[in-house]
Amino acid sequence: MEQNQMNCLLIAINAKFIHTNLAVRYLKEYAAQQGLKSEFAEFTINNRADYIMNEIYLKKPDMLVFSCYIWNIEIMLDVAREYKKLAPNTVMIFGGPEVSYNSDEFLKKYCFADCVIVGEGEQTFAEILSGKSYAEIYGLTYRLPNGNIKINEPRQPIDMSLLPFAYKEDLSACTEKIIYYESSRGCPFRCSYCLSSIEKGVRYKPLKKVFDELLIFIKNRVRQVKFVDRTFNCSKSHFIPILEFISGNDNGYTNFHFEISADLIDSETLNLLKTMRKGLIQLEIGVQTVNEKTLAEINRTTNLKKLFENVKTIKSFNNIHLHLDLIAGLPFEDYNSFISSFNTVYACRPQQLQLGFLKLLKGSPMLANTQKHGIAYRDKAPYEVLFTSYISYDEMLKLKYVEEMVELYYNSGRFNAVVEYMQQKFSSPFEFFYRLSQFYFGGGYHQRQHSKDAYYTILYDFMLEAFGKIEENFKWLCKFDILCNEKPKKLPEWLNADITADKKYEILDFYSSEDNVKKYLENYIGCEPKWIAKTAHIECFAFNPITGDESAPTVLLFDYSKRDITGRAAVHKIVL
């Protein structure tokens, strides 16, 4: 059988079900432009290796191509190893950042692998599929018949205008998933922990091509388009037109995610960002650390003063979801230094604060400095740091526990009001999350499943232990957060703060008013008042839980038919 007649299956194993794999789609569609056929199959790391292997077996591929990253390499290897036993003649090709930087060592170690696509794979994959001799294919490392390993000349980066639109399948199956998209490749910065520091220069897709492709996502009303451009705003002539296009073609639903350098933002960009619909875009900003010595050591050029000024300004617009990142385990950053970084970033009140841990990626310059900084890290992916000369494993473990509390009680968006109230009662935000983590893990709460309400009860028990009493405002704010997320059928027994019970008829009268429904509940126009009462919610609070104003009781209407990007319901202050 000729190679161009092979039944080729590209394998993607994503971290989550809502993710999509951009790489396999690029390979498939680029090859299709050359008249070459292939298919892809997507799984998640939560699928068992046996399930993945069986699904592959049913398709009877002659060639398997594995898209390898730090989050999936172990299960990829397990599937490939066992499948080779079932079908020893299947050609097994590996690609992706997890295998590109040590391709010869990879083939020596894993005898079931036939070749590795090094670097960008679109052209290399198409040439393999066409039946071209391996010896003539740039960017390929392969096993010779005698068992020796041959490393071909590297392939030059592809002209971005040649890339096909990756999502040519029926997008109706992806509307609730995250669509990964790129308008550029490369990064102008040289951060030593990042693989992008190796590639020189930045290449851009033609703007016309970007606009045409984004319009497809917009017309199909996909949930989110996440740009994988390493620094989206590094070229003003590129990113400003894209932002303007997105704003000008807003469908009122699709959200766009960008990773940016906040210190590069100028007044023109701020003015544009200020005009955008709330929820249209979200910005991920890699702060990583506020330790200047650390920033210099990792070759990260950041004007921290300008970064935080711009973050504060964007936050004031109240229309953009902000995602700020920190990395623990960096050179010269000890435990106290990291606490300082955490408190500084937390003070910005981003919607997401990602506390990550340094990973020693294959091919990254940081690997050469592990001895210099006493860095010990895991041998297997994701190669996470265990300790350094500056921070012990005990301290890293404390940060791990804090990170879990930040994910659960801050990033989830389910406890916004009560967490803001609680952390102010401690010496610092970090102290709050640290004390909460010690209570949570010390009490064994991490060892069992909990209902949504139970997480509020854990906060109740924590506050009771920390202060010996529970203030009424704590209960009101818990109630507010619960109602922002859903109309509850039952509340925790201790959550007995209530001044709404005797307002039943006033509430029904409110829903019976056409003017009220038109003003606050446009999605309920024409609905019966009793039905609205069952699906929306009105609650009277002893004070205003949104502003903190305690001068008078406040009545709030929760509209669950409208939610922000974090899932919280639209809330209106009303008068009964």
Phi, psi and omega in degrees: 000134178285149183298326182287356176256001183294146173276099187259131180236122177270133185248125175240132175237105186272162180288327180220159181296327183283354179276156171235152181260116182285322187300310183294329178291319176300313182299314182299311186286327177293317177297323180298328177297336178266008181079020183253135186259138172206166177230163174230155177228132181250137176228184174231164179294348177275348174284142177288149180301323179298319179296314180298315181298319180294321178296321177295316183301321181296335180273348177050056181286150172268338182221132177243134178237120185256126179267107195252129178224173183296332183278347184232359188299322183294315180287329175300312181296320180298314180296312183297317181300312183286326181291328179297332177290324180285322184224077186298341180270358179291128177285126183245117183242137180240146177208173180109166185299336183284344181237351186289330191266358175213049189300321180291317177298322180299313181292326177293324184281326186242099186290343180279349179273135181264322179200165181233129172277120184261125179077209181298134193250356187302307183288321180298315180298316181298322180290323175299313183294331181285347181094008180297145179301134179306324183297339183259004186258117176291151176073029182229135170244130186214166182265126178282161179305329180277003178095347178290159181254132180244126177255113180282169177300145180294153178269140177288147180304144183286149171291120186299336179290343181274349181290136178280167169288124191282333188256065181272356177285176178295111185287352179298334179281350184246004188298331180259008178257169175274122178268117178272134187216150176227140174248356178205162172230144181099173182212140180283349183260166186231046180299128191289343180270356190249140179292335180295344181290343183281320183285134181267132175081170179235134177245143185239144168289146174302139184300322179302319179294317178300313181299316181298319182287319178297326180296328177296317178296317182297315181293329179272001177051049175291157186290310183211137172248117183253110178290132178261009174305133187293319174222091189302324187261026181285339177234110184298324181291345179261311189279328180298313177300326179292315178298318179296321179295316180298316180294319182288341181243022182303129178264004179081004185224307186296138179249143180241132183248131180229143172260121187230167167258110188292335181284352176271352184287133178249181184296324179298317179295317179299318180297323178290315181300324182297333184274352189281147177304141176299125179093356181291317180230158169227145186242127175258126185237117180275093175286313178071311179194157172252009178278111185297323180294322178294314179303318180294320183292328181265013177060035180255114180269109183221129171269093187299321181301311180292322179304309184287330174297316180291322177298316179299318180294313180298320178301323181293338179293332179059033179227358186233128178285121182254135182233109182251137185248144171231152177235123176268144177101008180285157179304139177069004178258106177270185185300312182293324177296320179293321177302319177298317178298317181298310183296324179294316180289320180299327180299340177284345183052054175292159176292332177226132174238105183267116177263099182260172181233137185306134176240130181272087186284143176299130179093348181279144179301335181301329181302328182287348185247018182295319179291320180304322184251011177059039184273122172252135183217164183291141181289329182261156177305139013266023173058041185284144181295139177263314176198167177223183176292347187249340183217131185277169177294323177303317180290322177296323179294321176299318179293326176299316180294319177298317180302320180293323177291322177297317178297315185287312190258346179248301186292337180294336181075007184268348188230027189308307187292314185287326177292321176300318178295315185291317186293337178289346180271001178244167186295335179199162175303318181298319180300319178299307183293327178294312180297320178296319181295322179294322176294315185294308182283326177295330179271002178072017180295335181286351185266002180216161179281151180226148172284168179300317180295328184297330179294330174288322178295325176298317176297320178300311180295323179296313180295323179296319179290321184288323188235353176079359179204165178238123177279150180299326180300326177300315181295316180299319182289326174298317180297318179300313180297318179300314182290332177293336184261328182193161174274107189283145173275331182209143178251158176304148184301325182285345183273075187256010177290118184202130171225025184254340190305325183267014181254018186304313184286324177297322179294316179295324176297322179297315180291337181280346181278119178299323179297319178296317181296316179297321185284319188246335190228060186299333179285354181250007180302128180091356181272152178293139180306320181293326178290320177299318181298332180279338186250327173265183180208140173239133181223138175264131180245150180292339177210178180274107183287348180276313183261340184086000180295120183256014185288335182199157175299155182229137177254128182238141176252129181252117181256103184280355177278348177234124181226151176276184185295339179271355178096000180280141184290155172291137184235132180235137172278127184230175175235128178273000000 
